[in-house]
Amino acid sequence: MKFISEQDIIKAWSDLIESNDTNRSQLNKFFGLLEVLPLLNISGNEIVKPGFQYHLNSNELSTELQSKYYFGPDTKDYTNDDFLYVLFPDKWEENVLSIFLKTKSLSLKNVAILCLQSKNLDDSLSSNSLKDFFLNRYHLTNVSDILFDEDRSEINFQSTPPNRKNIFKELKRKFGITDSSKYTLGFEKTVVTANSGELTRGPFIQPLYSGQENLRCILLSSFNFLEKYKITDVFLPTEIPINKTINVLNRILYGPPGTGKTHNAINHALSIVKGTDLAGMTRAQIKQEFDDLVKEGQIQFVTFHQSYSYEEFVEGIKPSVNSENIEYNIEDGIFKKLCIKASEQKSIKNFDTIYKEFISDVIEAGNSIELKSLKQGKPFTVRINSNGSCVAIPKTTTATEMTITKKVMQNFIENGIVDDWKTYTTAIADYISKNYKFQSEEEDNKSKKFVIIIDEINRGNISKVFGELITLIEDSKRIGASEELKLKLTYSGADSNEMFGVPSNVYIVGTMNSADRSIALIDTALRRRFTFFEYTAEPNLLSLDIEGINLQDLISMINSRIEFLLDKDHLLGHAYFIGVKTKDDLCSIFRNKVIPLLEEYFYGDYTKIQLVLGDNKEFGKSDENIIIVKKPATEQKKMFGVNEIEGFEEKSIYTINEKIINEDYSSITAEFFTSIYTRTIKEM
């Protein structure tokens, strides 16, 4: 492997910066565009087609821009999983690129050098073949004649990666740059001040946006692209067009692990509450709105597990302990609280003003007032602590102080929900309600939509957790539906006439890992009441080139073998590999996630794992690239002194490649992974 020499990189920068007829602002846009092209979700020799929607990962774009155009010390690792969407207009080569290149001095050689300056190249590439390699990698094979004046001078190479500090030091000396802080080399000015975090939005990529950020598109033209192509909605490839599913009351997103079910459950929940799809919103905006709605109580999130029960989800008897007594109260679970909130037609009180007045009165009374519990009439005193919370102290010799926060008090007074210390919360709230006048304005929660997300819904005992809700959540049995149904619940209905029903504005979004349990095995009553949306592996979201490894081909091949040997419920999801940026990252993912998952899928049957990873003899892999290694039979003789042991059948012993086990990733070549998908089984 080899790299373009530092001298040629410095000369390429110098030629472009020094050129008098170079339109420098257009060059900034041009190089920003170029770095988008190799990251598109298309193969290396495919021509970019106009009017077709492509996408690329923002993390990968950030990495590319930093590795070539950023010379400061503080590179930044992005964790943003959003995709940028790219649409090209008709004749984009002439109408777009030619606008960027109003110069006679731009040579293909210099462009190739700057774009490939940090690329680890194959030893077989020559100066001339490097240019062809560049055109193919950047999908420019049809446009080189109109874009570039050919420079046929030789390109030099070196065996080590170019030292970026040396390059920047020489350019600083050559162009008189005195400030060495976080700079990005550019063309419009000699240098452009930018920290590493700004590289995905400027100066190289920002000019590509045309003000239509609501569509998350990079629009590569100066005319109104939207009017020409009538584009209205943009979705991630893994997303189902949510606007068509908003009115589905009960849904389950299912699929193999790592396919974005929980990620998309958040999208579903937010689109339900908003009443529209989420086109035009970034992931950060979606998550912020989601978090705000969770805080407001309009969306709830819960994860089912083997110990999760009806008492936590619907209602149950829970103890409340003070110094003398243990009280047992019926407390509402998360789903019942949501249903109560969704049914409220109440007023929003001026709680803050009233609470401040109450605190002031207590403090003026010597920071102590005496109240009695509502049911048993037991006396207790109330004082206010430094945080503005109420402290209830029973009048006993061994009293324990109980703190009731402003938030707990507000939730009970406004919503009737007791979060803690029911005996004292209700008594203090009763005192405030009787002695202070609330002002209100009407608000109807029935006009809002409420959502509960149940992650890993199939991990709980669904019949036990839902109880009578299995009937009540059905569309036709919801409050206001044609066959509305209300029931007495197990605890609250035992000694009262209280009836409970599920409002029609409460939505359930569940996620289910199909590798744990196929939907075919889900309780029939549950399946009938839910609409199922499948999420499967999307290899096209992954990189085409991680140090010579095509992740899309790798995962596609592994998944096709798994589906043949098992089923589609046990595929490897793309989320495992979204964050892979280097070969070492991929080695770590295989060691810590992929191989253990395959061991679980195949119950330790290593012959099948070998088939999945292409470790069979028919592929002719070299020994160093075998991932699951079969130990020779002589190992048994070393252990026991004989090859055959009476009463035991002959057994094959397998182990994992020592390089993976010992995390010796530097000695693992790209072929270790490419050999999984590049060979085909020989004809018999």
N, C-alpha and C positions, 0 to 999 in steps of 0.2 A: 504494500500500500504506500501511497505517496501523496504529497500536498503541493499546491502551487507555492512557488518561492516567495519569500517576503519582499524581495526586490521587485518582482513583477506586480505584486499587490500594491506596493508604494507607487510604482510608476503608473498603474491604472488609475489610482486615486488622483495622482498629480495631473495626468492628461485631462481628466474630466473637469477638475477644479480650475485648471489654468486656461482651459479653452475659452476664447473670447466670444465665439458664436454659439456657445451652449446656453440653451434656455434652462437655467438651473432649477427654477421652481417646477418645471415639467419633469426634469430628471428625478427629483424627489418622488413625484407621483409615479413615474415610470418604474423606479426600483421597488417602490411599495407594491405595485401591481405584479412585478416579476416574482416577488417572494410569495405571493398568493398562489401563483400558477402550479408549482410542483406539489402543493399541499391539497389540491382539489381531490375529491373522491373519484378519480379516474385513473386508468392505467397509464403507464409511461408513454406509450406510443399513440395514445388517443388524441385526436384533435379537439380543441375546445369548441363546443357548438353554441351558436347564438340562441338566445331565448330559452336555454336549458338551465334549470336551477342546480347549482353545485353547492357544496358546503365544505368547510374546513374547520379544524379545531383551533380555537383561539390560543391555547397553550402552545401548540406547535408553531403558530405564526410568531408568537412572542419570542420563542427560543431562536427561530431563524433570524429574526431582526436583530436580536441582541448579539448573536454570534458573529454578525457581519458588520453592523453599523454602529454598535455601541462600544465605546472605548473606556468607559468609566469602571471603577472597581466593584460597584455594588450591583451585580446582576441579580435579577429577581426571578424566583420560581413561581409560576402562576398555578393556582389551583382552580381556576375557572373552567368549568366543563362546557361552557356555552359554545355554540357553533356560529361562525360567520357564514352568511349566505351570499353567493356570488352569481350574478346574472349578467350575461354578455349580450350587447345589442347586435343587430345585423352588421356585418362587415366590420366587426370590432377591430380587426387588425389595422385596416386603413383609417377608419373614422375615429378610433380612440387612440391606438398606439402612435399613429403618425402625428396626432396633436401633441403628444408628449415629446416627440423627437424632432423638433424643428431645429436641427443642427446637422452640419455636414461632418463633424469631427467624431461622432460616436462610432467606435469600432466594435465589431462583434467580439474581438479578442478581449477588450477591456471589460465589456459587459459580462462575458463569461468568467473572467478572473474574479470580479467583485462578487458575482453570485455564487461562485464555487470556492471562494477563498478559504472557507473553513471545512470543506468537504474532504473526507478521506477517500482518495481515488484509487482505482485499480492500477496496478503496475503496467498493464498493457496499454493504457491510454497514452497516446502521443499528443503532440501539440495540435495537430490537425484533427485527430479523432476526439480530442477534448471538446472542440467547438460543436461537433455533431452530438456528443454526449449532452452538452448543455442544451442544445436546441430540442433534443428529444425529451430531456427531463423537464424542461419548461414549456413543452407543448407548442413550440414555435417553428416546427419543421416547415410549415407552409408560408411563413411570413418573413423569413430571414432576408429575402431579396429586397423587400420594400423597407426594411427597418435599418439595415446596417451597411456601412461602407466596410468592405473586407480589409482586414489588416493581417497579412500573411506572415508576420514575423513570429519567430519561435517563442514558445512559452517554456519557462524553466521550472523545474520541480525540485523538491527537497524531501528527505525521508522523515522529517519530524514536523509536527504541526507548527504553523507560523506563530511567532511570538507577538501577540497583539500589542503588548506594551512597547516593544521595539518599533513596531509599525507606527504607532501613534507618536512616539517620541521623535521619529524621523520627520513625520508630517508636521508636527509642531515646530520643529526647527526650520523646516523648509518654508512654512507659511507664516512664521512669526507668531504662533499661538502661545500665549504666555500663561493662561490659566489652565491647570491640569485637572480641574474637578470634573465631575460627571458630564462628559460631553458625548454627543452623537455626531459623527462626521456626516455632513450633508453637502448639497450642491448649491442651494439657494444662497447660503452664507458659507463661509469656510467651515465653521462648526455651528451646530445648533445645540443650545443648552437643553438637555433632557435627562431625566433620570431613567433608569432601566424600566421602571413601572409604566412609563408613558409611551413606550415604543409601540404598543398595540393601537394607540389612538393618535400618534403623531411623532415626528413630522412625516414619516414615510407612509403611514397607512391612513392618517386622518384625511388627506386630500381625496381619498377614494370615496368617502361618504358624500352623499348629495343632499343631506338633510332629511332623508327618509329613514331615520334610525328606528322609527316605530315598526318597521318591517325587518329590522336586523339584516338588511341587505347591503352589500357593497355594490353600488350602481356605477358602472364604469363608463359614463358618458356625460355630456353636458346638456343633453336634451331631456325632456320629461319622460323617463323610462316607464313610469307607471301608466301614463296615458297610452303609450304605444302598445304595452303588453297586457294591460288590464289585470295586473297582479294585485290580489286583495289579501290572501292568507298565506302565511309561511309557517310551516310546522317542522319540528325536529323529525328526522326520519323515523324515530321510535315512537312518535306520538300518534295516537288515533285522533282524527279531527274532533275535538271535544265538543264543538258547538252542536254536533249531531247527537250527543249523548247527555246533554245537560239535564234533561227531564227524567232520566233513569234514576229512580229512587234508591235502589239497592244494586250495587255493582261490585264485582271482584276482579281485580287485575291479577292475572296468573301467568306464570312462565318459569323457566329455569332460573337458578340463582345468577345475579349479575346482569339482569336484562332491563333494569330501570323501573321496576314496579313501584317501589316506595317513592322514587324521584317523581314519577308521573302521577302518583296518588295525590301529591301536593298540587300538581297542575289541575287534576280533576276537581279537587275540593275548591280551589280558588275560582275556577271557571263556573262551578255551580253557584257559588255565592255571588259572583259578579254578573252571572247570566249571559256571559259571552265567552268566546274562546280567548286565548292569551296571545294572539298574534301581535307582534310589535313589542312585547315585554322581554327584557333581559332576564336571565336567571336571578340576578340580584334583586331586581324589582319584584319578581314573583315571590321570592322567599321573604322579602320585607313585608309585602302585603299579607302573605300567609301568616307570618309571625304576629302582625298587628291584629289579625282576626282571631288568632288563638288567644291573645291577651284579652280581647273583648269578649271571649266566650262564644263566638259564632262558629268556630271550628275547634273540635277536640281531637286529640291524638292518643291512641292507646295501643299497646302491643299485647297480643294474647300469648300465653304460655301455659304449660301443663298445670300450673297451680292457680291460674286465673279462674275466678268463680262468679256465680250469679250475684253474690253479696257485694262484690266490687263493681260489677257492671250495671246491675239493676237496683237492688236494695238489700240491706241486711242489718242484723242487730250487732252493734258494736259497743264496747264498754267505754265509759268515761270515768276516770279515776281522780278522786281528790283525797285529802288526808284521812277522811273518815269513811267514805262510802264509795262503792262502785255502782255506777249507774249504767243501765243498759238501754240504749236508745235505738230506734229504727232510723238508719241514715240512708239517704239516697245515693245510688251509685252514679257513675259518670254519665251513663246513657239516660237515666231517668232525669238527672239534673238538666241535661241538654233539652230533653223533651219539655220539661216544665218551663225552661227559659224560652223555648220556641213558641210556647202557647200563650205567653203573657201579653195582655193588652193593658198596660199599666203606664204610670207616669214616671218620668225621671225627676227625682227630687233635687232640691238645692242642698245636697248633702254636705258639701265642704263648708258652706257658711254655717249651717246648723251645728256641725260637729265642732267647729272652732268655738262657737258660742257655748256649747256644752262643756268643752275643756276649760274655758275661761271661768265658767260658773263653779266648776268643781274645785279649781285652784283657789278661787276667791273664798270658798267655803272651808279653807284650811287643807285643801287637797285631800278631802275625804268626805264621801257621802255614804249613807247606809241604805241598802236595798234588800229585797227579799226575792228568793226564787219563786217563779210563778206557780209551780205545781205544789211544792211542799212547804212554801213559806219560810224557808231557812234563811236567816239573815247573813249578809256579807257586806263588806265595805268595798268601795271603789276609789282608787286614786289614779292619777295620771303620771306616767313615767316620762323620762326625758325625750323619748321618741314620739310622744303624743298618743301612745296606746293606753287603753284602759287596763288596770291591774285589779283583778277580783281577788279578795282575801276573805275566805270563810271565817266566821266568828267561832273558831275552835282553838283549843290549846296548842294543837300541832298543825296549824293552817299552812297550806301550800299556796303560794301566789300563782295565779294563772293570768297570763297576758293575752288580751284580746285586741288585735291590731285594728287600726282604722279600716283596713281593707275587709277584714272579716265582718266588722260591724256594718259596713256599707253593703256588702253582699247580702246580708240578712235583711236589712231594712228595705233595700230596693228590689231584691229578687226572692226573698224568703228562703234563701239557702244558708244553712248553718255549716260553716267550715270547721269550727272547733269550739269546745267548751259550751255546749248547747244550753246548759242550765243558766250560765251567767250571761252569755250572749243575748238570749231571749229576754232576760230580765232588764238588762241595760237598755236594749233596744226599745222595750216597752216604756221605760222611763223617759227616753228621749222623745218618743212619738207622742206621749201624753203632755209633755211640758214645752215642746217647741213646735212651731208651725212650719210645715213644709209647703213650699211653692212647687208647682209642677206644670209640665206641659206634656201633652199626650204623645205616646209613641206605641206603635203596634208591632210587636215582634212577629205576629203572624204574617206580615207582609215581607219578612226577611227569610232567607234560606240558611239553615244550619246543617253542619256536616260533622260526622264523626268518622275519622279514619281508623280502621282496625288493621294494624300491621300484623302479618303472620296469622291471619284469621284461622287457618287450619291447624295451628299448633295448640289451640285451646280445645277443650271438650265442648263443642259448639252447642249441643243440645242442653248440656248442663248450664253453660254460661247464659244462653239466651232464654231458657225456660219458656214461659208463655209468650215471649216476644216473637218466637218463630211464627206464631199466628198473627200477632199485631203488626209486624213490619210489612206484611203483604200489602201491595198497592191498594187493593180493593177494601182492605180492613182498616186503612188509615182514617184518622178523624177528618170528617168532611167528605169521605169517599162514599160511593153508592151503598156499600155494605159495611159502613163504619162499625167498629167493634171496640168496646171497652170491657176490661176485666178487673176483678179484684186480684191484686198481686199477693204473693205468698205471705209477706210479713205485714205490710200496711193494710191489707184487706182482711186480715184475720179477725180483728176486733172492731172493725169500722165498716162503713159503707163506701169508703173511698174507692173510686173506679179510676182505672188508668188506661189511656190509649196513646198511640203514637201519632203525632201530628203529621200532616202531609208535607210540611216544609222541613222535615228532618231527613237528611240523606245519609246513607251508609256507603262508605268506600272501603272495601277490604283488599288486602294484598295476600297472595298465596304462592308459596314456593312449590311449583309442581314437581320438583325433585323429591320433596318430602312426602307428598301425597298427590296422586293424580286426581284431577277433578272427577274422573269416573268413579272414584271411591268416596266422594263427598256425599253426605246424607241427602237423599232425594228431596226431602222437604226443603232443605236449604238451597239446593240447586234450583228448584222451581221458583224460589222467591228472589233469586239474584240473576243479574245479567253478567255474563263473563266476557272479559276482554283479554285477549292473549297478547303477551309481550314476549317476543323471542329474540334470539341473539342477532345483532346487527353488525357483522364484521366490517361493513363499508364505513363505519364510523371511526375505524382504526387507521393507523398510519400505514402507508405503502412502503416506507423505507426507514427502518430503525437499524442503522449501521449495516445495511444490506439485507435485512430481514423484512419480508412483507407480512405484516401482522394480519392483514385481511385474508391472505391465502393460508396462513398458518392456522388461524382459528376456524376458517371454513373447512379445511381438511380434517382437523380434529373433530369438529362437530358432525361432519358427514359420517365419520367412522363410529362415533358414539351413537348416532341415531340408528345406524344399521345394527349395532350390537345390542343396544338397549331400546331407546325411544327418544322422541323429541323433548320429553320432559326433563332430560338429563344433560342438555347441552351446556357448553361453557358460555356464559354471558359476556358481552363486550365490556361491561363495567370493570371486570378484572384487569383489563389491559388499557383502559382509557388513559391512565396516568403514566404509561410506559414511554420513556423518552430515550433510554439507552439500552444497550444489550445487557448490562448489569441489572437494570430494572427488570428486564424480562426473565433473566436467570432467577432473580429473587422471587418473582411471581410464580414461576414454575416450581421452585423449591418449597415455598411456604403455602401456596394456594392450589395450584393446578394438580400437582401430583397427589397431595392428600385428598383432594376432591375426587380424583379418579380412583384412588384406593377405596374410598367410601362407596362410590358408584358401583364398583365391580367386586365389592366385598373381599378385597385382597387377591383377586384372581389376576396375577401379574401377566399371564399369557395374553389376556384380553387387553390389559393396559399396554403391553408391547404392541399389539395390533393398532391401538389408537395412536400411538406415538411413532409408528413406522419402524419399530425395532425388530421386525421379522427378517429372516434371511433373504427373502425374495427381493428386498430393497437394496441389498448389498451395501449396507452402511459400514463405515469403518468403525473399529472397536471404540475409538475415542468419542464417537458420536452416539453410541448406544446409551439410551437414558435408563432403561430398566435392564440391568445386567444379570444374566443367569450364571450362578456359580457352577463350576465344574463338579462332576460326581465325586471326584477325589476328595472333595471337602468332607464328605461323610466318612471316608476312611480315616481322615485325619482326626475326626472327632471320636469315632468309635472303634477304629482298628479294623473294621470290616466294611464291605460295600453294601451288604444286605443284612438287615436285622430281622430276625424271625418275628412275625406278627405285624410287621410294618410294611406297607407298600412303598415302592420306590417314590421318592419325593424330590421335586425340584425346588431349589432354594434361589430366591432372587434378592437383589439389592439394587439400590439407586446409585447411579454414577457418582463416584467419589468426588468429582469436581463440583457437582451440585451440592452434595451433602456437606462438604468442607467449605463451601462458599468460595471456591477458587475460581471466581468468575473471569478473571483476566486470562486464564488459559483456555476458556471456552470460546470457540470461534463461531462466526455467524452460521457456518455449515451445520453446527450442532442443532440449529432450529430449522434452517432451510431444507435440510435432508428429510424433515418430517413431511413436507408438502411437495418437493420438487421431483420426487421419483414416483414411478408407477409400477404396479405389480407386473412381473413378467408374464407373458402369455404361456399357458401350460402346453 
